[in-house]
Amino acid sequence: MREQVIRNIQEEFLGTAFRYLVDSGLENTSIRDLCKAMGISSGSLYYWFDGKDDVYINAVKYGLSKVTASIFDFVFSHIGDLENMFALFLDEIDKHKQEMRLIFQMTASPVYGDRIREKALEEQENYKEYLAQLCETLSGTPDDWAPVVFMISSTILDYVLWDDRAFSETQMHFLYEMMKTKAQELKK
């Protein structure tokens, strides 16, 4: 029970820290302001974490997990109507665009990149579970659907980074047609 309480406290801190980083920007953060946002003293921060970098990396990993879960929740709640799902997909991404930009910034950072990518490897088990659920829902195997998921992820990345909605809508329409055709082929 004590371990669960500790995890809950850390998760609450990470959620607050992630939101603070998203709102303030990575380059505009300070430990003092972060602690203020979290409602703790700097001494308490160092009790729970190994320093500023540890907070940033774990907060971004936490945010990555939450954003990914939210996007897959959207996908699975709309998977029965692929046309509607793809029509609404970019609107869903818009809800997370600022968060995703921070995640990408951390991943590309020469200071944090290697460490955040290493932490994010822990998420791969979740990705495998999402892919397995997708395969079960749409029929098929990971070999059938992994390339489509990869292309959707690539389209999301392009949209978040370049903010070219018209181009991304064209890509989403293409992916919808491809996914619809693949689903029909697998049902035969």
SVG drawing of the C-alpha trace seen along z (x, -y; Angstrom):
<svg xmlns="http://www.w3.org/2000/svg" viewBox="-19 -31 43 46">
<polyline fill="none" stroke="black" stroke-width="0.4" points="0.0,0.0 2.9,-2.4 4.4,-1.8 1.1,-2.7 0.9,-5.9 4.5,-6.8 3.7,-6.0 0.5,-8.2 2.5,-11.1 5.2,-10.7 2.6,-10.5 0.9,-13.6 4.2,-15.4 5.1,-14.2 1.7,-15.3 2.1,-18.7 5.7,-19.0 4.8,-17.9 2.0,-20.5 4.4,-23.1 7.0,-22.3 4.3,-22.3 3.0,-25.7 6.3,-27.3 8.5,-25.8 11.7,-23.8 14.0,-26.8 12.0,-29.0 11.9,-26.7 13.6,-27.0 13.7,-24.7 12.2,-27.4 9.2,-28.0 8.8,-24.2 8.7,-23.6 6.2,-26.5 4.0,-24.9 4.2,-21.5 3.5,-23.0 6.7,-21.7 10.0,-23.0 13.2,-22.3 14.3,-20.0 11.2,-17.9 11.9,-17.8 15.3,-16.4 13.7,-13.8 11.5,-12.5 13.9,-13.0 17.6,-13.0 17.5,-16.6 16.1,-18.8 17.1,-16.5 15.5,-13.5 12.2,-15.5 12.2,-16.7 12.9,-13.3 10.4,-11.4 7.8,-14.1 8.2,-13.9 8.0,-10.1 4.9,-10.4 3.4,-12.9 4.3,-10.6 2.5,-7.7 -0.6,-9.9 -0.7,-11.4 -0.2,-8.0 -3.0,-6.5 -5.3,-9.3 -4.7,-9.0 -5.2,-5.2 -8.4,-5.7 -9.6,-7.9 -8.6,-5.4 -10.3,-2.5 -13.5,-4.5 -13.8,-5.3 -12.4,-2.2 -15.8,-1.0 -16.2,-4.0 -12.8,-4.5 -14.0,-7.4 -15.2,-9.4 -12.0,-8.4 -9.7,-9.8 -11.9,-12.9 -11.6,-13.7 -8.0,-12.5 -6.2,-15.9 -8.7,-17.6 -7.7,-15.0 -4.0,-15.6 -4.7,-19.4 -5.6,-18.7 -2.1,-17.3 0.0,-19.4 1.7,-21.5 2.4,-18.4 3.8,-16.6 6.0,-19.5 7.6,-19.4 8.1,-15.6 9.8,-16.0 11.9,-18.9 13.2,-16.7 13.8,-13.8 15.8,-15.9 17.7,-17.7 21.5,-17.1 21.1,-17.4 18.1,-15.1 17.6,-13.2 19.5,-10.0 18.1,-9.7 14.5,-10.4 14.7,-7.9 16.1,-5.3 13.2,-6.0 10.7,-5.9 11.8,-2.3 9.8,-1.3 6.7,-2.4 7.3,0.2 5.4,2.8 2.4,0.5 2.8,0.0 2.9,3.8 -0.4,4.1 -2.0,1.3 -1.0,3.0 -2.2,6.4 -5.6,4.8 -5.7,3.2 -5.0,6.5 -7.7,8.2 -10.2,5.5 -9.5,5.3 -8.3,8.8 -4.8,9.5 -1.4,9.6 1.2,7.1 2.9,7.5 -0.4,6.4 -1.0,3.3 2.4,2.1 3.3,0.3 -0.1,-1.5 0.5,-2.5 4.0,-3.7 2.6,-5.8 -0.1,-7.3 2.6,-8.1 4.7,-9.8 1.7,-11.9 1.1,-13.0 4.7,-14.0 4.6,-16.0 1.5,-17.7 2.7,-18.5 6.0,-19.9 5.0,-21.7 1.4,-22.5 0.3,-22.1 -3.3,-20.9 -4.2,-20.7 -1.2,-18.4 -1.9,-16.3 -5.6,-16.0 -4.5,-14.7 -2.2,-12.1 -5.0,-11.1 -7.4,-10.6 -4.8,-8.4 -4.2,-6.4 -8.0,-6.0 -8.3,-4.5 -5.3,-2.2 -6.6,-1.1 -10.1,-0.5 -8.8,1.6 -6.5,3.6 -9.4,4.3 -11.5,5.5 -8.7,7.7 -8.2,9.3 -11.9,10.0 -11.9,12.2"/>
</svg>
